[in-house]
């Protein structure tokens, strides 16, 4: 059964958060809602340092316990990562199940994973998270249910026998290696035709999937819930230059994204590592935009792609006041758009066109027989025709074509004639 009541605790402790408390709570509310929770109460505590036994101070813990009892809450969510002992100690005090931030995110991932690969990645992250928490939990860890934090890996019984857990982890990692190998083969086939990949990255719920669907016509799930997209999707799009590129949608990032998830989803995030260009999609209306940018960049740094060519795509401009919207101006690496209202998409495609050096455009003069209908159709679809004339059953054209097409047209190139220069007389006039 899904949790009906939730008491959320947010700890602001030893380090000063870059996000205000209210913005942090708002994000945590979204996470809880994405997991199907109904919030019954919220508690915030400011401490110089966390309590090593319970994270939360004794007085605040008693206050939470009283609130849990008064509203009959069955779950307490803590917006912080808990150690196994802290989690058990808090549960004893509040007499309710306790879920920390990492386990909540894992639960959301388990709900949204659709492909076999995504399910394996989530299961691996769950097992690695639960392994140090087996001690003292008993048989309850092997029970699968329908509430928040109980969406277990499924087939595996989470018993206290660590050998079974380790064996399952090894098996999943082997399966993921097989998936990685197959994905690598697919990528090699794609790369045999020089189509560069453009990867969408950004904070969760920034509108990446909406933008992906608008540009590609794909039916990727669009949802206001966090982490609606887990399984990577790749589709082809055509740029204004008529060059074709592959656009990849990826999982959204979030503040304090659990390291187990970054590790488990590394196979998925390889699309980001292989991309020729990154589109960093941001919600222009978010009051925490600067912090969200910092969080995305920290994940990109972990993936070793921080120096990759990047365009900042500021999404949801339709939600801004009209005066503020008119004051926005695109720059060389920043484009303002609304994916939902399809505003500024032409500017975005032109910016992508300008950044990509792979499959560069070449201007060439060619002469193609009119009988080559298939080749002429290919030129029409993939090149810009600057000039065209017909003579002797042939079509003479000056075209701007991507390198991949230019190689196919080399046999039809019109070689420029050298101007006739009379030979210099060997005699010298005295």
C-alpha positions in Angstrom: 0.0 0.0 0.0 1.3 3.4 -0.9 2.2 5.6 2.1 -0.7 7.8 3.0 1.0 10.2 5.4 4.5 11.5 5.3 6.5 13.6 7.8 9.5 15.1 6.0 12.6 16.2 7.9 15.2 18.6 6.3 18.5 19.0 8.1 20.6 22.2 7.5 23.8 21.3 9.2 27.5 21.6 9.0 27.7 23.0 5.5 25.7 26.0 4.2 23.4 24.9 1.4 23.5 26.7 -1.9 19.7 26.3 -2.1 17.3 28.1 0.3 15.5 25.9 2.7 12.1 26.5 1.0 13.5 25.6 -2.4 15.0 22.5 -1.0 11.7 21.5 0.7 9.8 22.2 -2.5 12.1 19.8 -4.4 11.7 17.2 -1.7 7.9 17.6 -1.9 8.1 16.9 -5.6 10.2 13.7 -4.9 7.6 12.6 -2.4 4.7 13.3 -4.8 6.5 11.4 -7.6 6.6 8.4 -5.2 2.9 8.7 -4.6 3.1 10.1 -1.1 0.7 12.5 0.7 2.5 14.9 3.0 1.0 15.3 6.5 3.7 17.5 8.0 7.1 19.0 7.6 9.9 19.7 10.1 13.1 21.7 9.6 16.0 21.8 12.0 19.1 23.9 12.1 22.1 22.4 13.8 25.8 23.2 14.0 26.5 19.5 13.5 24.4 16.4 13.0 23.7 14.0 15.9 25.9 10.9 15.1 23.3 8.5 16.5 20.1 10.0 15.0 21.2 12.9 12.7 18.3 14.9 14.3 18.4 16.4 17.8 16.7 14.5 20.6 14.1 17.2 21.2 13.2 17.5 17.5 13.0 13.7 17.2 10.5 13.6 20.0 8.5 16.4 18.3 8.4 14.3 15.1 7.4 11.2 17.0 4.5 13.1 18.5 3.3 14.4 15.1 3.6 10.9 13.6 1.4 9.5 16.4 -1.1 12.3 16.1 -1.8 12.0 12.4 -1.2 8.2 12.3 1.7 8.6 9.7 3.1 5.4 8.5 6.3 6.8 7.0 8.9 9.4 7.7 11.0 10.8 4.9 14.4 12.4 5.7 15.9 14.8 3.2 19.4 13.5 3.9 21.3 10.3 3.5 21.2 8.2 6.7 23.6 5.7 7.9 22.2 2.2 8.7 22.4 2.8 12.4 20.8 6.3 12.2 17.9 4.9 10.2 17.3 2.2 12.8 17.6 4.6 15.7 15.1 7.0 14.2 12.6 4.2 13.5 12.8 3.1 17.1 12.0 6.6 18.3 9.2 7.5 15.9 7.7 4.0 15.7 7.3 4.2 11.9 9.3 3.3 8.8 12.0 5.7 7.9 13.2 6.4 4.4 16.1 8.6 3.5 16.6 10.7 0.4 18.6 8.0 -1.5 16.0 5.3 -0.9 13.2 7.6 -2.0 15.0 8.3 -5.3 15.7 4.6 -5.7 12.0 3.9 -5.3 11.1 6.5 -7.9 13.6 5.0 -10.3 12.1 1.5 -9.7 8.6 2.9 -10.6 9.8 4.5 -13.9 12.2 1.9 -15.3 10.6 0.3 -18.3 13.4 -1.4 -20.3 15.2 -4.5 -19.1 18.4 -2.4 -18.9 16.8 0.2 -16.7 15.3 -2.4 -14.4 18.7 -4.0 -14.0 20.4 -0.7 -13.3 17.9 0.2 -10.6 18.1 -3.3 -9.0 21.9 -3.0 -8.9 21.6 0.3 -7.1 19.0 -1.0 -4.7 21.1 -4.0 -3.8 24.2 -2.0 -3.2 22.3 0.5 -1.1 20.6 -2.2 1.0 23.6 -4.5 1.5 25.1 -2.5 4.5 21.6 -2.2 5.9 20.8 -5.9 6.3 22.3 -6.2 9.8 19.5 -6.0 12.4 16.7 -5.8 9.8 15.8 -9.4 9.9 13.2 -11.0 7.6 11.5 -7.7 6.9 14.1 -6.9 4.3 12.9 -9.8 2.2 9.3 -8.6 2.1 8.1 -6.9 -1.1 5.2 -4.5 -0.9 3.5 -1.7 -2.7 4.5 1.3 -0.5 7.2 3.8 -0.8 10.6 2.2 -0.2 9.2 -1.3 -0.6 9.6 -1.6 -4.3 12.3 -4.2 -3.9 14.4 -5.7 -6.7 11.8 -8.3 -7.3 13.1 -11.8 -7.9 15.8 -11.6 -5.3 14.9 -12.3 -1.6 16.8 -9.7 0.4 17.8 -12.1 3.2 20.6 -11.5 5.6 22.7 -14.0 3.7 25.2 -11.6 2.1 26.6 -14.3 -0.2 23.3 -14.4 -2.1 23.2 -10.6 -2.4 26.8 -10.5 -3.7 26.1 -13.4 -6.1 23.1 -11.5 -7.4 25.1 -8.3 -7.8 27.7 -10.1 -9.8 25.1 -11.6 -12.0 23.4 -8.2 -12.6 26.8 -6.6 -13.4 27.5 -9.3 -16.0 24.1 -8.7 -17.6 24.8 -5.0 -17.7 28.1 -5.7 -19.3 26.2 -7.7 -22.0 23.9 -4.7 -22.4 26.9 -2.4 -22.7 28.4 -4.7 -25.3 25.2 -4.7 -27.4 24.8 -0.9 -27.0 28.5 -0.6 -28.1 27.8 -2.6 -31.2 24.7 -0.5 -32.0 26.8 2.6 -31.5 29.5 1.3 -33.9 26.9 0.7 -36.5 25.6 4.2 -36.1 29.2 5.6 -36.1 29.9 3.8 -39.4 27.7 6.4 -40.9 29.2 9.7 -39.5 26.2 11.0 -37.7 27.2 13.0 -34.6 25.2 12.5 -31.4 23.7 15.5 -29.5 22.8 14.6 -25.9 20.2 16.4 -23.8 21.3 16.8 -20.2 19.9 18.8 -17.4 18.2 18.9 -14.0 15.2 16.6 -13.6 11.9 18.1 -14.8 13.6 20.8 -16.9 11.7 19.8 -20.0 14.2 17.6 -21.8 11.6 15.0 -22.9 9.2 17.6 -24.1 12.0 19.2 -26.2 13.1 15.7 -27.4 9.5 14.9 -28.5 9.1 18.2 -30.3 12.3 17.9 -32.3 12.0 14.2 -33.1 8.3 13.4 -33.0 9.1 10.5 -30.6 6.5 9.5 -28.0 8.8 9.7 -24.9 6.8 10.1 -21.7 6.4 13.7 -20.7 5.5 14.2 -17.1 5.8 16.8 -14.4 6.9 14.0 -12.0 10.6 13.8 -11.3 12.7 11.1 -13.2 9.9 10.4 -15.7 12.7 9.5 -18.2 15.1 6.7 -17.2 15.6 4.7 -20.4 17.8 6.4 -23.0 16.2 7.1 -26.3 18.0 8.1 -29.6 16.3 9.5 -32.6 17.5 11.3 -35.8 16.8 14.9 -36.6 17.6 17.1 -39.6 19.3 20.4 -39.1 18.8 23.6 -41.2 21.9 22.7 -43.2 20.2 19.3 -44.0 22.8 17.5 -42.0 21.4 14.7 -40.0 22.3 14.2 -36.3 21.2 11.8 -33.6 19.5 13.3 -30.5 19.7 11.4 -27.2 17.4 11.9 -24.2 19.0 11.0 -20.9 18.0 10.7 -17.2 17.7 14.0 -15.3 20.2 15.0 -12.7 19.4 16.2 -9.2 21.0 17.6 -6.1 23.0 15.0 -4.2 22.2 12.3 -6.8 23.2 9.1 -5.1 26.6 7.9 -6.2 25.2 4.3 -6.5 22.8 5.6 -9.2 25.5 7.4 -11.1 27.6 4.2 -11.1 24.6 2.0 -12.0 23.5 4.2 -14.8 27.0 4.6 -16.3 26.0 2.5 -19.3 23.1 4.8 -20.0 25.2 7.9 -19.5 27.7 6.6 -22.1 25.5 8.4 -24.6 26.5 11.6 -22.9 30.2 10.7 -23.0 30.1 9.9 -26.7 28.2 13.0 -27.7 29.8 15.6 -29.9 27.6 18.3 -28.4 25.6 18.6 -25.1 22.4 20.6 -24.8 22.1 21.6 -21.2 18.4 22.2 -20.7 17.4 24.4 -17.8 14.1 25.7 -16.4 14.5 29.5 -16.8 11.7 30.0 -14.2 13.4 28.1 -11.4 14.5 30.2 -8.5 17.3 27.6 -7.9 18.6 27.8 -11.4 22.2 28.6 -10.4 22.3 25.7 -8.0 20.8 23.3 -10.5 23.4 24.3 -13.0 26.1 23.6 -10.4 24.6 20.1 -9.7 24.5 19.3 -13.4 28.1 20.4 -13.9 29.2 18.3 -11.0 27.7 15.1 -12.6 29.3 16.1 -16.0 32.6 16.5 -14.3 32.2 13.0 -12.8 31.5 11.7 -16.3 34.6 13.6 -17.5 32.7 15.6 -20.2 32.8 19.0 -18.5 35.0 20.3 -21.4 32.6 19.0 -24.1 31.0 21.6 -26.4 27.8 22.7 -24.8 24.8 24.9 -25.6 22.7 26.2 -22.6 19.0 25.8 -23.5 16.9 28.0 -21.3 13.4 26.4 -21.4 9.9 27.5 -20.4 10.2 31.1 -21.4 6.5 31.1 -22.1 6.0 31.1 -18.3 7.9 34.4 -17.8 6.2 37.8 -17.8 6.0 39.4 -21.2 8.4 42.2 -20.5 11.0 39.9 -19.1 10.6 37.5 -22.0 11.2 40.3 -24.6 14.4 41.4 -22.7 16.0 38.0 -23.3 18.6 37.7 -26.1 20.3 34.6 -27.5 24.1 34.4 -27.5 26.7 32.2 -29.1 26.1 29.4 -26.5 22.7 30.3 -24.9 19.3 29.9 -26.6 16.0 30.8 -25.0 13.1 28.5 -26.0 9.8 27.1 -24.9 9.5 23.4 -25.9 5.9 23.2 -24.9 4.9 26.3 -27.0 7.5 25.6 -29.7 9.1 29.0 -29.3 12.8 29.5 -30.4 13.3 26.0 -31.9 14.6 27.3 -35.2 17.2 29.3 -33.3 18.2 26.2 -31.3 18.6 24.1 -34.5 20.7 26.8 -36.1 22.9 27.0 -33.0 23.4 23.2 -33.1 24.3 23.5 -36.8 26.9 26.1 -36.0 28.6 24.1 -33.2 28.9 20.8 -35.0 32.2 20.3 -36.9 31.6 16.6 -37.6 30.3 16.0 -41.1 31.3 19.5 -42.1 29.7 21.2 -45.0 31.5 21.5 -48.3 30.7 23.6 -51.4 31.1 21.7 -54.7 30.1 21.8 -58.3 28.8 18.6 -59.7 27.3 17.3 -62.9 24.9 14.3 -62.5 23.0 12.5 -65.3 19.3 12.9 -65.1 19.0 9.1 -65.3 20.4 9.0 -61.7 17.1 9.7 -60.1 17.9 8.1 -56.8 21.1 10.1 -56.4 19.4 13.3 -57.4 16.7 12.7 -54.8 19.4 12.1 -52.2 21.1 15.4 -53.1 17.7 17.2 -52.9 17.1 15.9 -49.4 20.5 16.2 -47.9 22.2 19.2 -49.5 21.5 22.9 -50.1 21.4 23.5 -53.9 22.8 26.9 -54.6 22.7 26.8 -58.4 21.1 24.4 -60.9 21.1 24.2 -64.7 20.3 21.5 -67.2 22.4 20.6 -70.3 22.9 17.5 -72.4 20.6 15.3 -70.2 22.7 16.2 -67.2 22.0 18.4 -64.2 24.8 20.8 -63.2 24.6 22.0 -59.7 26.6 24.0 -57.1 25.7 22.4 -53.8 26.6 22.8 -50.1 26.7 19.2 -48.9 27.8 17.4 -45.7 31.1 15.5 -45.9 29.4 12.1 -45.8 27.4 13.0 -48.9 30.3 14.8 -50.6 32.2 11.6 -50.6 29.5 9.9 -52.6 29.5 12.8 -55.1 33.2 12.9 -55.8 32.8 11.0 -59.1 30.5 13.8 -60.3 32.6 16.8 -59.4 33.2 19.3 -62.3 36.9 20.1 -62.4 37.5 23.7 -63.0 39.3 24.5 -66.2 42.6 26.3 -65.9 42.8 29.5 -67.9 45.0 29.3 -71.0 48.4 31.0 -70.4 50.6 31.5 -73.4 54.0 30.0 -73.2 56.7 32.5 -72.4 59.0 33.2 -75.3 62.5 31.8 -74.9 63.9 34.7 -76.9 64.7 37.9 -75.0 64.5 41.2 -76.8 67.6 43.2 -76.6 
